[in-house]
């Protein structure tokens, strides 16, 4: 499974729309859709933004290991 697929799974389990997430991490909905569909790979800044502004766990996001949600975030 690629990073984009993990983002989509996390987003749906979080009950968020493309719009919700794109606004949180400050990228366009189209760019997020491209990432989720594995048409592009998120930049380091985008991955960092995901981890800073959402509940997604960095280790799970980049490797698929560990827990999906970072338990240290509200």
N, C-alpha and C positions, 0 to 999 in steps of 0.2 A: 504494500500500500504506500502511496506517495503522500507527500506533505499536503497537497491540495485535497486529497480524499479525507485525510484526518481533520483538516479544517472544516470541511463540509459536515462530517460526522459530529464534531464538537459543536458546531453552530446549531445543527438540528436538535441535538440533545439539550442544548442550552435554551432552546425555544426562541432563537433569534433569526431575524431575516437578514438577507444580504445587506439591506439598507442599514439595519441596526449595527452590524459589524463594521461595515465600511465607514460609517460615521465615527465609530469608536477608535478605529485604527488609522483614520484619515487617508483612505485610498478610495478610488471610485468603485461603484458597484460593478462596473464592467471589469476592472482589474481584479477584483475579488472573485468574480465569476470565472475569469480566465485561470486564476490560481486554482480554484476548486475543481475545474475541469481539466487540470493538468496541461493547459495550453501555455502557461508560463510558470516560472518558479519564483516564489517570493524572495525579495531581496533581504539582505541581513537586517536592514532598517525595518522592513515590514514584519519580519519574524520577531524582532525586538519589540515592535509596537504591539503585536499580538500578545506577547508575554507581559508587557507592562500595563495594558489596558483591558485585559480580559482574564478569565479564570483558567485559560488553557495552560497546561504544564509544558514547559520547554522541552524536556526530555521526551515526552510522549509525542510532541509536535514534530520534532526532527528525526526521531528514531523509531517511534511506535512502542517504546518500552516505558514501563512505569504507568502511572495513573493519568487519565485524561485531564482531570481537573487538579489544579494546584490547590491543595488543602490549606495553604497559608494565606489565601486570598478570600475576601468575603464574597 
